[in-house]
Amino acid sequence: MVKKLFITAAEMAEILGVSKAHAYKIIRKLNDELKNEGYMTVTGKVSQKYFAEKFYGVTG
């Protein structure tokens, strides 16, 4: 079974208990950080691993 590489705004909103709109803002911020480090990103999604690193208590 293949593990998902990316988390969507809907999944993030559910995990964090925030609105989908706020989850999209968080995704944009995290993707901007990744772009500044030279990584390619997917609009509207963020790496599961990076999300888990940035949010304490979230497992990837």
C-alpha positions in Angstrom: 0.0 0.0 0.0 1.3 3.4 -1.0 1.4 6.1 1.7 0.0 9.5 0.7 2.7 12.1 0.2 0.5 15.1 0.5 -2.2 16.4 2.9 -5.2 18.4 1.5 -6.9 21.4 3.1 -9.9 19.4 4.1 -7.7 16.9 5.9 -5.7 19.6 7.5 -8.8 21.4 8.7 -10.1 18.3 10.3 -6.8 17.5 12.0 -6.3 21.0 13.3 -9.9 21.8 14.0 -9.9 24.9 11.8 -11.9 26.0 8.8 -11.0 24.9 5.3 -10.2 28.6 4.4 -7.7 28.8 7.3 -6.2 25.4 6.3 -5.6 26.9 2.8 -3.7 29.9 4.3 -1.6 27.5 6.3 -0.8 25.4 3.2 0.2 28.5 1.3 2.5 29.5 4.1 4.1 26.1 4.4 4.5 25.8 0.6 6.1 29.3 0.5 8.6 28.1 3.1 9.4 25.0 1.0 9.7 27.0 -2.2 12.2 29.3 -0.5 14.2 26.3 0.4 14.2 25.2 -3.3 11.6 22.5 -3.2 8.8 22.1 -5.7 5.3 22.2 -4.3 1.7 21.2 -5.2 -0.9 24.0 -5.0 -3.6 23.3 -2.4 -1.6 20.5 -0.8 1.4 20.2 1.4 3.9 17.4 2.2 2.7 15.2 5.0 6.2 15.0 6.4 6.7 18.8 6.4 3.2 19.3 8.0 4.1 16.9 10.8 7.4 18.6 11.4 5.8 22.0 11.7 2.9 21.1 14.0 3.7 19.6 17.4 1.8 16.5 18.1 0.9 15.7 14.5 2.3 12.4 13.2 3.1 12.0 9.5 
